[in-house]
Amino acid sequence: MHQPAPGKIPTPLWKQGWHPQAQRLESPNFGPRPPHACIDLVVIHSISLPPGQYGGDAVQRLFTNQLDSDTHPYFQTIRGLEVSSHFYIRRDGALWQFVSCDDRAWHAGQSQYRGRANCNDDSIGIELEGLEGDLFEDAQYRCLTDLCQDLRRNYPIAHVAGHEHIAPGRKQDPGPGFDWARLQKLLDLSPQVFP
């Protein structure tokens, strides 16, 4: 095991559920996890606001309840929506975090997976900047791979699924443009971990 140099204190990777390499922007949309929740699921989503438009800060504003509904017609359709995700990965691979992984983010909605309902209770949500059906960027796969590996070092992650898998018929993200086989290969995990 690598020992730190004398007088150096190793920096913990996680600080109360916050990843030190993520840009931190706290969302008010979260709550406590149920007692004894086993955080063993990663849920992958895709999001862009307005749909199909990349860049800007609309996603960050949505997750912090600061999105101005009057700036785009689509925003009128999500007025008053209170949602969040633990993480958001931009097209360039930049990583944002909105909710501590120790807390319950509001990303899954009505859901069920691996015999359990209410996936928000025991999952970590990761939003990729993108649109169902569109391809995702190499930088996003690199960031997602590193993040999933970091998550597995700190939480008993045993499953990785898409929003489409935990809420079939209701949600379609990340969609057919997401390469599950590529993620499996990058993470070097058993096929049983994936949908």
C-alpha positions in Angstrom: 0.0 0.0 0.0 1.3 3.4 -0.9 2.2 5.5 2.1 2.1 9.3 2.1 5.3 11.2 2.5 6.1 12.1 6.1 4.0 15.1 7.2 1.6 14.7 4.3 -2.0 13.8 5.1 -3.7 11.9 2.2 -6.7 13.7 0.8 -9.9 11.6 1.0 -11.5 11.1 -2.4 -15.0 11.7 -1.0 -16.0 14.4 1.5 -19.4 13.6 3.0 -20.6 12.3 -0.3 -19.1 15.1 -2.4 -16.6 14.3 -5.2 -13.6 16.6 -5.0 -13.1 16.8 -8.7 -16.7 17.9 -9.5 -17.8 21.5 -9.7 -20.1 21.7 -6.7 -23.4 23.5 -7.1 -25.9 22.6 -4.3 -29.5 21.8 -5.2 -32.3 22.3 -2.7 -34.0 19.3 -4.3 -32.9 16.4 -2.2 -33.8 14.6 1.0 -32.5 11.9 3.4 -32.2 8.3 2.2 -34.3 5.8 4.1 -32.5 4.1 7.1 -30.2 1.3 6.0 -30.5 2.1 2.3 -28.0 0.2 0.3 -26.6 2.5 -2.4 -25.9 -0.1 -5.1 -27.4 1.3 -8.3 -26.1 3.9 -10.7 -28.8 5.4 -13.0 -27.7 7.0 -16.2 -29.9 9.8 -17.7 -29.6 12.2 -20.6 -30.7 15.9 -20.5 -30.4 19.0 -22.6 -32.3 22.2 -22.2 -34.0 23.1 -24.4 -34.0 19.6 -25.8 -31.2 19.1 -28.4 -29.4 22.3 -27.5 -26.1 22.0 -25.7 -24.1 24.4 -23.7 -25.4 27.2 -21.5 -26.5 26.9 -17.9 -30.1 25.9 -18.2 -29.6 22.4 -16.6 -27.8 23.9 -13.6 -30.6 26.4 -13.3 -33.2 23.7 -13.5 -31.5 21.7 -10.7 -31.3 24.7 -8.5 -34.8 26.0 -9.1 -33.5 29.1 -10.9 -34.7 28.4 -14.5 -36.6 31.4 -15.9 -39.6 29.8 -17.6 -40.1 32.9 -19.8 -36.8 32.5 -21.7 -37.9 29.6 -23.9 -41.3 28.1 -24.8 -40.1 24.6 -23.7 -39.3 25.9 -20.2 -43.0 26.7 -19.8 -43.8 23.0 -20.0 -41.5 22.3 -17.0 -42.4 25.4 -14.9 -42.3 24.6 -11.2 -40.6 21.2 -11.7 -38.3 20.4 -8.7 -35.7 17.8 -9.8 -32.1 17.1 -9.3 -29.4 14.6 -10.0 -26.2 13.8 -8.1 -24.0 14.4 -11.2 -24.1 16.1 -14.6 -21.5 15.4 -17.3 -21.2 18.1 -20.0 -20.4 17.3 -23.6 -16.7 18.3 -23.0 -16.5 15.9 -20.0 -16.8 18.6 -17.3 -18.3 17.1 -14.1 -20.8 18.9 -11.9 -22.3 17.7 -8.6 -25.6 18.9 -7.2 -26.4 16.5 -4.3 -24.2 14.6 -1.9 -24.2 10.9 -2.8 -25.1 10.2 0.8 -28.4 12.0 0.2 -31.4 11.2 -2.0 -31.5 13.2 -5.2 -34.8 13.5 -7.2 -33.9 12.0 -10.5 -35.6 8.7 -10.9 -39.3 9.4 -10.2 -41.7 6.5 -10.2 -39.4 3.6 -10.8 -38.5 0.0 -10.1 -35.4 -2.1 -10.6 -33.8 -5.3 -9.2 -37.0 -6.1 -7.3 -37.1 -2.7 -5.5 -39.3 0.3 -6.1 -38.5 4.0 -5.6 -35.0 3.9 -7.1 -34.2 7.4 -5.7 -33.9 5.7 -2.3 -30.8 3.7 -3.1 -29.3 5.0 -6.4 -26.9 7.6 -7.6 -28.1 9.6 -10.6 -25.8 10.7 -13.4 -27.1 13.0 -16.1 -25.2 13.2 -19.5 -25.7 16.3 -21.6 -27.4 14.8 -24.6 -30.7 13.7 -26.1 -32.3 10.3 -26.5 -31.1 8.9 -29.8 -28.1 11.2 -30.1 -24.5 9.9 -29.7 -22.4 10.9 -26.7 -18.9 12.3 -26.7 -15.7 10.4 -26.0 -15.0 12.9 -23.2 -18.3 12.0 -21.5 -17.5 8.3 -21.6 -14.1 9.0 -20.1 -15.6 11.1 -17.3 -18.4 8.6 -16.7 -15.9 5.7 -16.5 -13.7 7.5 -14.0 -16.8 8.6 -12.0 -18.3 5.0 -11.9 -14.9 3.6 -10.7 -14.7 6.3 -8.0 -18.3 5.5 -6.9 -17.5 1.8 -6.7 -14.6 2.5 -4.4 -16.9 4.3 -2.0 -20.3 2.6 -2.4 -21.4 -1.0 -3.0 -22.4 -0.4 -6.6 -23.7 -3.7 -8.1 -25.9 -2.4 -10.9 -25.7 0.2 -13.7 -28.9 1.0 -15.6 -30.5 3.7 -17.7 -33.6 5.8 -16.8 -35.3 3.8 -19.5 -34.6 0.5 -17.6 -36.0 1.7 -14.3 -39.0 3.5 -15.7 -39.8 1.6 -18.9 -42.5 3.2 -21.0 -42.3 6.4 -19.1 -38.7 7.4 -19.8 -36.4 6.7 -22.8 -33.1 8.1 -21.7 -30.2 7.9 -22.2 -31.6 6.1 -25.3 -30.2 4.2 -28.3 -27.3 6.6 -28.8 -25.7 5.4 -25.5 -23.2 2.6 -26.0 -23.7 0.2 -23.1 -21.2 -2.3 -24.5 -18.6 0.4 -24.6 -19.2 1.4 -20.9 -19.1 -2.3 -19.9 -15.7 -2.7 -21.6 -14.3 0.5 -20.1 -15.4 -0.5 -16.6 -14.4 -4.1 -17.1 -17.5 -5.4 -15.3 -19.6 -8.5 -15.6 -22.5 -8.2 -18.1 -24.8 -9.0 -15.1 -24.1 -5.5 -13.7 -25.9 -4.0 -16.7 -29.5 -4.2 -18.0 
